[in-house]
Amino acid sequence: MRHRFKWCRDHNIQLLDEYDQLDMDLKLFWAVSPADLNAAQEKLEHHVDSYTIGKNKATDDVTLLTHNMTAGRLESAGRKRAQHQIDLIASFKNQLPPFHATWSLHDGWYYAIVYELLLTCSRSRSNVYQLGDARGCRGCSRCWYM
């Protein structure tokens, strides 16, 4: 959080408490292990009509890294959308670590974790999948996560 606070101070952001709330909201997702998140993201890169922006090294620019878009109008729209997202983060791209962020052109949710489950995991410092079938997904046929 220190880096974000420094960035906000350096760029004269007036509502620092909003960033504190974002940090509190995101803490719930710490219940999902980084290895699980990375595996899910890598799997999504290969879905039809998806694209990934990011950078592989800290010194790289943020670019369109991969895409699996249907040719034609959908691909054109997807490339434009990716560029808009790249432009949106251009002012702070040098502060970002290497990352891959994948989106679907269809803007649909693939997997939802119930808020109460995230809260429970966060409080117990356990992974979502350590709570078992009754509380978390174990790889149903519709789930991209497992």
C-alpha positions as CSV (number, residue, x, y, z in Angstrom):
1,M,0.0,0.0,0.0
2,R,3.0,2.3,0.5
3,H,3.7,2.5,-3.2
4,R,0.1,3.4,-4.0
5,F,0.1,6.1,-1.3
6,K,3.4,7.6,-2.7
7,W,1.9,7.5,-6.2
8,C,-1.2,9.3,-5.0
9,R,0.8,11.9,-3.1
10,D,3.1,12.5,-6.1
11,H,0.1,13.0,-8.4
12,N,-1.9,15.2,-6.0
13,I,-4.7,12.7,-5.6
14,Q,-7.2,14.4,-3.2
15,L,-9.3,11.3,-2.0
16,L,-6.7,9.1,-0.4
17,D,-9.3,7.5,1.8
18,E,-11.0,6.1,-1.4
19,Y,-7.7,4.2,-2.0
20,D,-7.8,2.9,1.6
21,Q,-11.3,1.5,0.9
22,L,-10.1,-0.2,-2.3
23,D,-7.3,-1.8,-0.3
24,M,-9.8,-3.1,2.3
25,D,-12.1,-4.4,-0.5
26,L,-9.3,-6.2,-2.3
27,K,-8.0,-7.9,0.9
28,L,-10.8,-10.3,0.7
29,F,-9.3,-11.7,-2.5
30,W,-6.1,-12.7,-0.6
31,A,-8.0,-15.8,0.3
32,V,-7.3,-17.1,-3.3
33,S,-3.7,-18.2,-3.6
34,P,-1.5,-16.4,-6.2
35,A,-0.7,-19.8,-7.8
36,D,-4.4,-20.4,-8.3
37,L,-5.0,-16.9,-9.7
38,N,-2.0,-17.3,-12.1
39,A,-3.2,-20.7,-13.3
40,A,-6.7,-19.4,-13.9
41,Q,-5.4,-16.3,-15.8
42,E,-3.1,-18.4,-18.0
43,K,-6.0,-20.7,-18.8
44,L,-8.2,-17.7,-19.8
45,E,-5.6,-16.5,-22.3
46,H,-6.6,-19.4,-24.5
47,H,-10.4,-18.8,-24.5
48,V,-12.0,-17.8,-27.7
49,D,-12.6,-14.1,-28.0
50,S,-10.2,-13.1,-25.2
51,Y,-7.2,-10.9,-25.1
52,T,-4.4,-10.2,-22.6
53,I,-2.7,-6.9,-22.0
54,G,0.3,-6.5,-19.7
55,K,4.1,-6.6,-19.6
56,N,6.6,-9.3,-19.0
57,K,9.4,-7.2,-17.4
58,A,9.1,-4.1,-15.2
59,T,10.8,-2.0,-17.9
60,D,8.5,-3.1,-20.7
61,D,5.6,-1.0,-22.0
62,V,2.1,-2.3,-21.4
63,T,0.9,-3.9,-24.7
64,L,-1.5,-6.3,-26.2
65,L,0.4,-9.6,-25.3
66,T,-2.0,-12.2,-26.7
67,H,-5.4,-12.5,-28.2
68,N,-7.7,-15.2,-29.5
69,M,-10.3,-13.0,-31.1
70,T,-12.7,-14.0,-33.9
71,A,-11.6,-12.3,-37.1
72,G,-13.6,-9.4,-38.5
73,R,-15.7,-6.9,-36.6
74,L,-15.2,-8.6,-33.2
75,E,-11.4,-8.6,-33.6
76,S,-11.5,-4.9,-34.6
77,A,-13.6,-4.0,-31.6
78,G,-11.4,-6.1,-29.3
79,R,-8.2,-4.4,-30.4
80,K,-9.8,-1.0,-30.0
81,R,-11.0,-2.0,-26.5
82,A,-7.5,-3.3,-25.5
83,Q,-5.9,-0.1,-26.7
84,H,-8.3,2.0,-24.6
85,Q,-7.4,0.0,-21.5
86,I,-3.7,0.4,-22.3
87,D,-4.2,4.2,-22.7
88,L,-6.1,4.3,-19.4
89,I,-3.1,3.0,-17.4
90,A,-0.4,4.8,-19.5
91,S,0.1,7.5,-16.8
92,F,1.2,5.0,-14.2
93,K,2.5,2.1,-16.4
94,N,6.1,2.6,-15.1
95,Q,4.9,1.9,-11.5
96,L,3.3,-1.4,-12.4
97,P,5.1,-4.7,-11.9
98,P,5.0,-7.3,-14.7
99,F,1.4,-8.5,-15.1
100,H,-1.0,-10.2,-17.5
101,A,-4.6,-9.1,-17.4
102,T,-7.1,-11.1,-19.6
103,W,-10.6,-10.1,-20.7
104,S,-13.3,-11.6,-22.7
105,L,-14.9,-9.7,-25.5
106,H,-18.3,-10.8,-24.2
107,D,-17.9,-9.1,-20.8
108,G,-19.3,-12.1,-18.9
109,W,-18.4,-13.5,-15.5
110,Y,-17.0,-16.9,-15.6
111,Y,-16.8,-17.6,-11.9
112,A,-18.2,-15.9,-8.8
113,I,-17.1,-16.4,-5.3
114,V,-19.7,-15.6,-2.7
115,Y,-18.8,-12.5,-0.6
116,E,-19.3,-14.4,2.6
117,L,-16.9,-17.1,1.5
118,L,-14.2,-14.6,0.8
119,L,-14.8,-12.9,4.1
120,T,-14.6,-16.3,5.9
121,C,-11.3,-17.2,4.1
122,S,-9.9,-13.8,4.8
123,R,-10.6,-14.0,8.5
124,S,-9.2,-17.6,8.8
125,R,-6.3,-16.9,6.4
126,S,-7.2,-20.0,4.4
127,N,-7.5,-20.6,0.7
128,V,-11.0,-20.8,-0.8
129,Y,-10.5,-24.4,-1.8
130,Q,-9.4,-25.4,1.7
131,L,-13.0,-25.0,2.9
132,G,-14.3,-27.9,0.9
133,D,-17.1,-28.7,-1.5
134,A,-19.8,-27.2,0.6
135,R,-18.3,-23.7,0.6
136,G,-16.3,-23.4,-2.6
137,C,-16.1,-24.5,-6.2
138,R,-14.3,-27.8,-7.0
139,G,-14.2,-27.6,-10.7
140,C,-17.7,-27.9,-12.1
141,S,-18.1,-28.2,-15.9
142,R,-18.9,-24.5,-16.2
143,C,-16.0,-23.3,-14.1
144,W,-12.8,-22.0,-15.7
145,Y,-11.1,-21.8,-12.4
146,M,-10.1,-25.4,-11.8
